[in-house]
Amino acid sequence: MPEALCVMHQLSSAPLWLPLEIAGRRFQVLNLDHPQITAHVMEDMARGIQVYYDRRWQVTTRFCHFLLAEPVWVADRTVLVLGAGVGLETLVIGSLCRTLYINDLAPSALALCAQQLRQNGLRHFTCFPGRYEQLVSPAVDLIVGCFLVYNRASAAAMRQLLARPTPPVLLVNDNMPVFRQLLRQTSRPYRLLWPSNDVPCLLFAEHDPERVAPQA
């Protein structure tokens, strides 16, 4: 069999679902290398949507371990996850929280997120498509975002969100220059939840325009 055909056969026979264990918890996650997932990515890109599907980044895995070690942040709470996609953090949060709202700009990513949640027996969620900085947020206890700031456009979107009246916002992100600039520019108070220079996890207080954030 020619090499290209052999690779295609291996991909087509690859499992759609993979077992994953995080901090002693077992989940079923979508195989992001499966042809069906690739087709969804191409579908969104054809619509002109920039797609950044979770590739199991270190920041996501670390955040999941943090949430499972300290579930008090989301346990029995109503949580909105921004840019949910098919990220692991959405699955972990969904396994802990009381009510889950998921948001993503990419329709296919949001559909895959819902599929992954249902595969793990989670059905207490509602989808909110669209740009999160323009989203009319449902009544929630906490807003969560994982690795949402990675360029100027995404930093501008997050700056716009943080300037709005919202519940507390929990963000974890690579400590890249554009994220550090965001922290210098926002007036919203925040505090560090774990000691880290490379992957900060920050809790932004409920919006109060009269307070000033500590400088990073």
C-alpha positions in Angstrom: 0.0 0.0 0.0 1.4 3.4 -0.9 2.6 5.4 2.1 0.0 8.2 1.7 -2.9 5.7 1.5 -1.5 3.8 4.5 -1.5 7.1 6.6 -5.1 7.8 5.5 -6.1 4.3 6.4 -4.5 4.6 9.9 -6.3 8.0 10.5 -9.6 6.7 9.3 -9.4 3.7 11.7 -8.2 5.8 14.6 -10.6 6.0 17.5 -12.8 9.1 17.9 -12.6 8.9 21.7 -9.5 8.5 23.9 -9.4 7.7 27.6 -7.7 10.3 29.8 -6.9 10.3 33.5 -6.3 13.6 35.3 -5.5 13.6 39.0 -7.2 10.3 39.4 -10.3 11.3 37.5 -11.2 9.5 34.3 -12.6 11.2 31.2 -13.3 10.4 27.6 -11.9 13.0 25.3 -12.1 13.6 21.5 -9.1 12.5 19.5 -8.1 15.9 17.9 -6.2 14.0 15.2 -9.3 12.2 14.0 -10.5 13.0 10.4 -13.9 14.0 11.8 -12.3 16.7 13.9 -10.2 17.9 11.1 -13.3 18.3 9.0 -14.9 20.4 11.6 -11.8 22.6 11.8 -11.8 23.1 8.0 -15.6 23.9 8.1 -15.0 26.7 10.5 -12.0 28.0 8.6 -14.0 28.0 5.4 -16.4 30.4 7.2 -13.5 32.8 7.8 -13.3 31.9 11.5 -9.8 31.6 13.0 -9.7 28.3 14.8 -7.4 27.5 17.7 -8.6 24.1 18.8 -7.1 22.9 22.1 -4.0 20.8 21.4 -3.7 19.7 25.1 -1.4 22.6 25.9 0.6 22.6 29.1 -1.4 25.5 30.4 -4.7 23.6 30.0 -3.4 20.5 31.8 -2.0 22.5 34.7 -5.2 24.4 35.1 -7.2 21.1 35.2 -4.9 19.7 37.9 -5.4 23.0 39.8 -9.2 22.8 39.6 -9.3 19.1 40.6 -7.0 19.8 43.6 -9.0 22.9 44.6 -12.5 22.3 43.3 -13.9 25.0 45.6 -13.4 27.5 42.8 -16.1 26.0 40.7 -17.8 23.2 42.7 -21.6 23.7 42.9 -21.4 27.0 41.2 -22.8 28.4 38.0 -19.9 28.9 35.6 -19.5 30.4 32.2 -16.5 29.2 30.2 -15.3 31.6 27.5 -13.7 30.2 24.3 -14.6 26.7 25.5 -13.9 24.8 22.3 -13.0 21.2 23.0 -10.7 22.1 25.9 -10.1 19.8 28.8 -10.8 22.6 31.3 -14.5 22.7 30.1 -14.8 19.0 30.8 -13.3 19.3 34.2 -15.3 22.3 35.2 -18.5 20.6 33.9 -17.8 17.6 36.2 -17.6 19.9 39.2 -20.0 22.8 38.8 -23.8 23.0 39.3 -24.6 24.7 36.0 -22.4 25.2 33.0 -22.6 27.8 30.2 -20.1 27.3 27.3 -19.1 30.0 24.7 -17.1 29.9 21.6 -16.9 31.9 18.4 -16.5 28.8 16.2 -19.8 26.9 15.9 -18.1 23.6 15.1 -15.9 23.9 18.2 -18.9 24.6 20.4 -20.7 21.6 18.9 -17.7 19.4 19.6 -17.5 20.7 23.2 -21.1 19.8 23.7 -20.5 16.3 22.2 -17.5 15.8 24.6 -19.6 16.8 27.6 -22.4 14.5 26.7 -20.0 11.6 26.1 -18.9 12.0 29.8 -22.5 12.0 31.0 -22.7 15.8 31.5 -25.9 17.5 30.3 -26.3 20.5 32.6 -24.9 23.0 30.1 -26.1 25.6 27.7 -24.3 26.9 24.6 -23.7 30.6 23.9 -22.1 31.1 20.5 -20.4 34.3 19.5 -17.7 36.8 20.6 -17.3 36.6 24.3 -16.5 40.3 24.7 -19.9 41.1 23.2 -21.8 38.3 24.9 -24.8 39.1 27.0 -23.8 37.0 29.9 -26.3 34.8 31.8 -26.4 35.1 35.6 -23.3 33.2 36.7 -21.1 33.0 39.8 -17.8 32.9 37.9 -16.5 33.4 34.4 -13.5 31.3 33.3 -11.0 31.6 30.5 -8.0 29.4 29.7 -5.3 30.6 27.3 -7.5 33.2 25.6 -4.9 35.9 25.2 -2.3 35.1 22.6 -2.2 38.1 20.2 -3.3 41.8 20.0 -6.8 41.0 18.8 -7.5 38.5 21.6 -5.9 40.9 24.2 -8.2 43.7 23.0 -11.2 41.3 23.4 -10.2 40.4 26.9 -9.6 44.0 27.8 -13.1 44.9 26.6 -14.6 42.1 28.7 -12.7 43.1 31.8 -14.0 46.7 31.4 -17.6 45.5 31.6 -19.6 44.8 34.7 -19.2 41.1 35.3 -18.9 38.5 38.1 -15.4 37.5 39.1 -13.2 36.3 36.2 -10.7 33.5 36.5 -8.0 33.5 33.9 -5.1 31.3 33.3 -2.7 32.1 30.4 0.8 31.7 29.2 2.8 34.7 30.5 3.6 36.1 27.0 4.2 39.8 26.5 0.8 40.5 25.2 -0.8 39.1 28.3 1.6 41.1 30.6 0.6 44.2 28.7 -3.1 43.4 29.3 -2.5 43.3 33.0 -0.7 46.7 32.9 -3.6 48.2 31.0 -6.6 46.9 32.9 -7.9 48.8 35.9 -9.6 45.8 37.3 -8.2 44.4 40.6 -6.8 40.9 40.5 -4.8 38.4 42.6 -2.5 35.5 41.8 -3.9 32.1 42.7 -0.7 30.1 42.3 3.0 31.2 42.3 4.1 31.1 38.7 6.1 33.2 36.3 5.3 31.2 33.2 1.7 30.3 33.6 -0.1 32.8 35.8 -3.6 32.0 37.1 -5.4 35.2 38.1 -8.8 35.9 39.8 -10.2 39.3 38.7 -12.6 40.8 41.2 -16.2 41.5 40.4 -16.2 44.7 38.4 -15.8 47.9 40.4 -14.6 50.8 38.2 -13.4 52.8 41.2 -10.8 50.3 42.3 -7.4 50.2 40.8 -5.6 46.9 40.0 -2.1 46.2 41.4 0.5 46.5 38.6 2.1 43.4 37.3 
